[in-house]
Amino acid sequence: MKRILVIDDDDAMRGMVCAVLAREGYEVLDAADGEQGIRLRSELPGDRPLDLVIVDIFMPDKDGLETIMELRGTGEGCPILAMSGGGAIGEMAFLDYSCKFGAQALLAKPFPPSVLLAEVRRLLDPASATDDAPGAGRACVPSDGA
């Protein structure tokens, strides 16, 4: 069973994401902020690592970009899906920055469950992913160093 950590300060959004993933058979852990997410990850047994992290970009205290950087700094190598919404100015710019800090894909809120699941499947098993939600999210394009 794939293990997914969902980090979002919005209780309703976090609850929806967790419920959708759990219904699909994923083991879901959740955290209300970046600090709690980092702590939860550090407490996991070494033989059961994370398979995916889903993190909101705009959170109080430790935001999503800081959380992504800290996860990568601890050696966490699983895919990271960054998400954000709420009509913030420059939202897509911040989502784009999340790629530079280590996220593999981006989702702009709000999104339907089918879009979330398509992106999760693509990240967890790229070879078997189908395009059942066109335009769902955006994969991060590797930087050429320029």
C-alpha positions in Angstrom: 0.0 0.0 0.0 1.4 3.4 -1.0 2.0 5.9 1.8 1.1 9.5 1.2 1.7 12.5 3.4 -0.8 15.4 3.0 0.3 18.8 4.4 -2.3 21.6 4.3 -3.4 24.2 6.9 -6.9 24.3 5.5 -8.8 21.6 7.4 -11.5 21.2 4.8 -9.1 20.8 1.9 -6.8 18.5 3.8 -9.8 16.4 4.8 -11.1 16.2 1.3 -7.7 15.2 -0.1 -7.2 12.6 2.6 -10.7 11.1 2.1 -10.3 10.8 -1.7 -6.9 9.1 -1.3 -8.1 6.8 1.5 -11.1 5.7 -0.6 -8.6 4.7 -3.4 -6.7 2.5 -0.9 -3.7 4.7 -0.1 -2.4 4.9 3.4 -2.7 8.6 4.2 -0.9 10.6 6.9 -1.8 14.2 7.4 -0.3 17.4 8.9 -1.8 20.8 9.5 1.4 22.7 8.8 4.9 22.2 7.5 6.5 21.8 10.9 4.1 19.0 11.8 4.7 17.4 8.4 8.5 17.4 8.8 8.1 16.0 12.3 5.7 13.3 11.2 8.1 12.3 8.4 11.0 12.1 10.8 9.1 9.7 13.1 8.4 7.2 10.3 10.2 3.8 10.5 12.9 3.5 8.0 11.4 0.4 6.4 8.2 2.2 5.5 9.1 5.4 3.7 6.8 7.9 2.1 5.8 7.3 -1.5 4.4 10.8 -2.1 4.1 14.2 -0.3 1.3 16.6 -1.2 2.0 20.0 0.2 0.1 23.4 0.1 2.3 26.3 -0.7 0.7 29.0 1.4 0.7 28.1 5.1 1.5 30.0 8.3 4.8 29.6 10.0 6.6 27.1 7.7 5.3 27.6 4.2 5.2 25.0 1.5 8.4 26.1 -0.2 10.3 25.9 3.1 8.7 22.5 3.8 9.8 21.2 0.3 13.4 22.5 0.9 13.6 20.9 4.3 12.2 17.6 3.1 14.8 17.5 0.3 17.5 18.5 2.8 16.7 15.4 4.9 17.2 13.2 1.9 13.5 12.6 1.2 13.5 11.4 -2.4 9.8 10.7 -3.0 7.8 12.8 -5.4 6.3 16.0 -4.1 3.0 17.5 -5.5 2.7 21.2 -4.7 -0.8 22.8 -4.6 -2.1 26.2 -3.9 -5.2 28.4 -4.4 -7.3 31.0 -2.8 -6.8 33.7 -5.4 -3.4 34.8 -4.1 -1.5 37.2 -6.2 1.3 35.5 -8.0 -0.1 32.0 -7.1 1.3 30.4 -10.3 4.7 32.0 -9.7 4.9 30.4 -6.3 3.8 27.1 -7.7 6.5 27.5 -10.4 9.1 28.2 -7.6 8.1 25.0 -5.9 9.5 23.1 -8.9 12.9 24.9 -8.4 12.8 23.7 -4.7 12.1 20.1 -5.5 8.4 19.5 -6.3 7.7 17.3 -9.4 4.2 18.5 -10.1 1.8 21.4 -9.5 -2.0 21.6 -8.8 -3.9 24.9 -8.7 -6.8 24.8 -6.2 -9.7 24.1 -6.5 -9.5 20.8 -8.3 -12.0 17.9 -8.6 -11.1 14.5 -7.0 -10.5 13.0 -10.5 -7.8 15.6 -11.2 -6.1 14.9 -7.9 -6.2 11.1 -8.5 -4.8 11.4 -12.0 -1.9 13.4 -10.8 -1.2 11.1 -7.8 -1.3 8.0 -10.1 1.1 9.7 -12.6 3.6 10.5 -9.9 3.4 7.1 -8.2 3.5 5.0 -11.3 4.4 7.1 -14.4 4.5 4.0 -16.7 0.9 3.1 -16.0 -0.7 6.5 -15.7 -3.5 7.4 -18.1 -4.5 10.8 -19.3 -8.0 10.5 -17.7 -7.9 14.1 -16.5 -6.4 16.2 -19.3 -4.9 19.4 -18.1 -5.1 18.2 -14.5 -1.8 19.4 -13.1 1.5 20.5 -14.5 4.6 18.4 -14.4 7.7 20.3 -13.4 10.1 20.7 -16.3 13.7 19.9 -15.3 15.9 23.0 -15.3 18.8 22.9 -17.8 20.8 25.0 -15.4 20.4 28.2 -17.4 
